[in-house]
Amino acid sequence: MKELVEVIAKALVDYPDEVVVTEKENGRNVTVELHVAPADMGKVIGKQGRIAKAIRSVVKAASSKDNKRVDVEIV
């Protein structure tokens, strides 16, 4: 999931070198933290959170194959 979030985020931002994705696994729950440059925060979140919601939906669909619950946090 980490790689998927990283590829999506790097495609959206102006500063792809500053994209950092960390993954914390706790049993069946996985938390993916996405760190971007402050200037790119709006691009990753989108108007009314639409882009962030779309990223979470794609990751949720990909994670259902592995029987894991993945939460994406934009920090």
Z-matrix of the N, CA and C atoms (Angstrom, degrees):
N
C 1 1.443
C 2 1.525 1 111.50
N 3 1.312 2 115.35 1 -32.67
C 4 1.462 3 120.34 2 -179.44
C 5 1.525 4 110.60 3 -58.09
N 6 1.325 5 116.44 4 -44.96
C 7 1.461 6 120.70 5 -177.89
C 8 1.527 7 111.06 6 -66.16
N 9 1.322 8 116.60 7 -38.97
C 10 1.463 9 121.27 8 179.96
C 11 1.524 10 110.66 9 -62.18
N 12 1.313 11 117.19 10 -47.91
C 13 1.469 12 121.31 11 179.65
C 14 1.526 13 110.34 12 -63.07
N 15 1.320 14 116.19 13 -39.68
C 16 1.466 15 120.47 14 -179.33
C 17 1.529 16 111.41 15 -63.94
N 18 1.318 17 117.37 16 -43.99
C 19 1.472 18 121.18 17 -179.78
C 20 1.531 19 110.49 18 -64.07
N 21 1.319 20 116.70 19 -43.97
C 22 1.465 21 120.57 20 -180.00
C 23 1.526 22 110.41 21 -63.53
N 24 1.330 23 117.04 22 -46.52
C 25 1.468 24 121.10 23 -177.08
C 26 1.526 25 111.35 24 -65.00
N 27 1.325 26 117.07 25 -42.60
C 28 1.469 27 119.63 26 -179.13
C 29 1.518 28 112.08 27 -64.64
N 30 1.327 29 117.33 28 -28.32
C 31 1.461 30 120.79 29 177.83
C 32 1.528 31 111.80 30 -73.56
N 33 1.325 32 117.15 31 -23.75
C 34 1.464 33 121.05 32 -175.56
C 35 1.525 34 114.17 33 -89.89
N 36 1.319 35 118.25 34 -31.42
C 37 1.471 36 121.46 35 -167.16
C 38 1.523 37 113.04 36 -93.29
N 39 1.342 38 114.77 37 165.41
C 40 1.463 39 121.62 38 175.67
C 41 1.526 40 111.81 39 -86.07
N 42 1.322 41 117.46 40 -26.02
C 43 1.464 42 122.52 41 -178.60
C 44 1.533 43 109.66 42 -117.65
N 45 1.335 44 117.71 43 77.18
C 46 1.475 45 119.80 44 -176.39
C 47 1.529 46 113.61 45 -66.44
N 48 1.330 47 117.61 46 -19.88
C 49 1.465 48 120.23 47 179.23
C 50 1.526 49 111.90 48 -69.27
N 51 1.324 50 117.00 49 -22.06
C 52 1.462 51 120.65 50 -177.46
C 53 1.518 52 113.44 51 -94.37
N 54 1.319 53 117.71 52 6.10
C 55 1.462 54 121.30 53 177.81
C 56 1.526 55 108.74 54 -80.25
N 57 1.330 56 116.10 55 123.63
C 58 1.464 57 122.14 56 178.37
C 59 1.520 58 107.78 57 -128.35
N 60 1.327 59 115.59 58 127.61
C 61 1.464 60 120.65 59 179.79
C 62 1.520 61 108.44 60 -120.90
N 63 1.332 62 116.14 61 126.68
C 64 1.458 63 120.81 62 176.74
C 65 1.523 64 108.57 63 -119.13
N 66 1.316 65 115.00 64 150.29
C 67 1.458 66 120.51 65 -176.64
C 68 1.523 67 109.13 66 -127.82
N 69 1.329 68 116.09 67 129.08
C 70 1.459 69 121.43 68 177.88
C 71 1.519 70 107.77 69 -120.90
N 72 1.323 71 116.37 70 123.43
C 73 1.460 72 120.66 71 -178.16
C 74 1.518 73 109.93 72 -107.10
N 75 1.326 74 115.48 73 133.42
C 76 1.450 75 121.73 74 -179.76
C 77 1.535 76 107.31 75 -137.46
N 78 1.312 77 116.24 76 84.08
C 79 1.461 78 120.49 77 -176.65
C 80 1.514 79 110.43 78 70.96
N 81 1.334 80 116.34 79 -122.90
C 82 1.464 81 120.63 80 177.80
C 83 1.521 82 112.07 81 -86.37
N 84 1.321 83 117.38 82 -10.02
C 85 1.460 84 121.31 83 -179.90
C 86 1.519 85 110.87 84 -93.91
N 87 1.303 86 116.15 85 133.46
C 88 1.459 87 122.08 86 178.37
C 89 1.524 88 107.64 87 -126.12
N 90 1.331 89 116.23 88 131.66
C 91 1.456 90 121.23 89 176.20
C 92 1.525 91 108.44 90 -112.11
N 93 1.315 92 115.78 91 123.02
C 94 1.463 93 121.99 92 178.62
C 95 1.526 94 106.73 93 -108.30
N 96 1.339 95 115.99 94 120.17
C 97 1.466 96 120.84 95 179.56
C 98 1.520 97 109.00 96 -103.98
N 99 1.319 98 115.58 97 128.89
C 100 1.460 99 122.32 98 -179.29
C 101 1.521 100 108.95 99 -110.52
N 102 1.322 101 115.82 100 120.15
C 103 1.463 102 121.99 101 177.57
C 104 1.528 103 108.11 102 -112.06
N 105 1.333 104 116.44 103 126.69
C 106 1.468 105 121.41 104 177.94
C 107 1.522 106 108.93 105 -129.51
N 108 1.333 107 115.55 106 168.99
C 109 1.462 108 120.43 107 177.04
C 110 1.530 109 108.97 108 -64.42
N 111 1.330 110 117.12 109 147.12
C 112 1.475 111 119.50 110 -179.75
C 113 1.527 112 113.16 111 -55.92
N 114 1.314 113 117.16 112 -33.13
C 115 1.468 114 120.34 113 179.91
C 116 1.526 115 111.84 114 -69.22
N 117 1.316 116 117.15 115 -23.86
C 118 1.464 117 121.78 116 -177.67
C 119 1.526 118 113.28 117 -95.23
N 120 1.307 119 118.21 118 -2.28
C 121 1.457 120 121.24 119 -175.12
C 122 1.532 121 111.24 120 -58.55
N 123 1.311 122 117.57 121 -42.43
C 124 1.464 123 121.20 122 -179.47
C 125 1.511 124 112.93 123 -64.80
N 126 1.316 125 116.94 124 -34.22
C 127 1.464 126 120.69 125 179.70
C 128 1.515 127 111.71 126 -69.59
N 129 1.319 128 116.93 127 -33.69
C 130 1.464 129 120.80 128 -178.93
C 131 1.533 130 110.81 129 -78.82
N 132 1.334 131 116.42 130 -33.70
C 133 1.461 132 119.77 131 -179.54
C 134 1.531 133 110.86 132 -82.69
N 135 1.314 134 117.53 133 -43.84
C 136 1.456 135 121.15 134 179.23
C 137 1.513 136 112.54 135 80.29
N 138 1.324 137 115.69 136 171.14
C 139 1.465 138 120.03 137 178.99
C 140 1.517 139 109.60 138 -67.19
N 141 1.309 140 114.87 139 127.12
C 142 1.462 141 123.39 140 -178.84
C 143 1.531 142 112.38 141 54.71
N 144 1.349 143 116.34 142 26.39
C 145 1.460 144 120.66 143 175.13
C 146 1.518 145 114.89 144 75.75
N 147 1.322 146 117.03 145 19.07
C 148 1.472 147 119.65 146 -176.11
C 149 1.519 148 112.87 147 -66.79
N 150 1.331 149 117.50 148 -41.45
C 151 1.471 150 120.35 149 -178.88
C 152 1.522 151 109.37 150 -67.44
N 153 1.328 152 117.15 151 -44.29
C 154 1.465 153 121.03 152 179.04
C 155 1.528 154 110.39 153 -60.22
N 156 1.314 155 116.54 154 -41.75
C 157 1.466 156 120.60 155 179.17
C 158 1.526 157 110.47 156 -64.84
N 159 1.320 158 116.97 157 -38.99
C 160 1.466 159 120.72 158 179.12
C 161 1.530 160 110.85 159 -66.15
N 162 1.335 161 117.01 160 -40.74
C 163 1.467 162 120.49 161 177.44
C 164 1.522 163 109.56 162 -61.59
N 165 1.320 164 116.78 163 -45.28
C 166 1.466 165 120.73 164 179.87
C 167 1.530 166 111.13 165 -62.86
N 168 1.328 167 117.54 166 -37.52
C 169 1.467 168 120.87 167 179.66
C 170 1.519 169 111.66 168 -66.31
N 171 1.324 170 117.02 169 -42.17
C 172 1.470 171 121.16 170 179.24
C 173 1.523 172 110.06 171 -64.69
N 174 1.322 173 116.76 172 -44.00
C 175 1.464 174 120.55 173 -179.75
C 176 1.526 175 110.59 174 -66.46
N 177 1.321 176 116.71 175 -38.96
C 178 1.463 177 120.05 176 178.63
C 179 1.530 178 110.73 177 -63.36
N 180 1.311 179 117.00 178 -41.38
C 181 1.462 180 120.51 179 178.99
C 182 1.525 181 110.83 180 -65.34
N 183 1.330 182 117.24 181 -40.63
C 184 1.466 183 120.71 182 179.52
C 185 1.524 184 111.44 183 -69.76
N 186 1.324 185 117.46 184 -32.55
C 187 1.461 186 120.14 185 -176.74
C 188 1.520 187 112.76 186 -79.37
N 189 1.321 188 117.83 187 -20.60
C 190 1.464 189 120.04 188 -179.49
C 191 1.526 190 110.91 189 -64.52
N 192 1.304 191 116.37 190 -24.98
C 193 1.463 192 121.87 191 177.06
C 194 1.532 193 111.31 192 -65.80
N 195 1.329 194 116.74 193 -32.51
C 196 1.462 195 122.18 194 -177.24
C 197 1.535 196 112.80 195 -95.22
N 198 1.330 197 117.91 196 3.66
C 199 1.471 198 121.85 197 -176.76
C 200 1.521 199 112.20 198 57.28
N 201 1.320 200 116.81 199 42.17
C 202 1.463 201 121.63 200 177.93
C 203 1.520 202 108.82 201 -126.19
N 204 1.326 203 114.87 202 154.63
C 205 1.463 204 121.22 203 176.15
C 206 1.521 205 107.70 204 -104.92
N 207 1.317 206 117.28 205 118.13
C 208 1.449 207 121.78 206 -175.34
C 209 1.527 208 109.66 207 -114.04
N 210 1.324 209 116.07 208 127.73
C 211 1.458 210 122.81 209 175.15
C 212 1.514 211 108.03 210 -109.84
N 213 1.334 212 116.96 211 132.23
C 214 1.458 213 121.56 212 177.61
C 215 1.514 214 107.91 213 -106.62
N 216 1.334 215 115.32 214 122.01
C 217 1.468 216 121.00 215 178.00
C 218 1.513 217 108.81 216 -114.29
N 219 1.334 218 115.87 217 129.17
C 220 1.463 219 120.82 218 177.31
C 221 1.521 220 107.08 219 -98.77
N 222 1.320 221 115.53 220 117.09
C 223 1.467 222 121.03 221 -173.60
C 224 1.505 223 109.17 222 -108.30
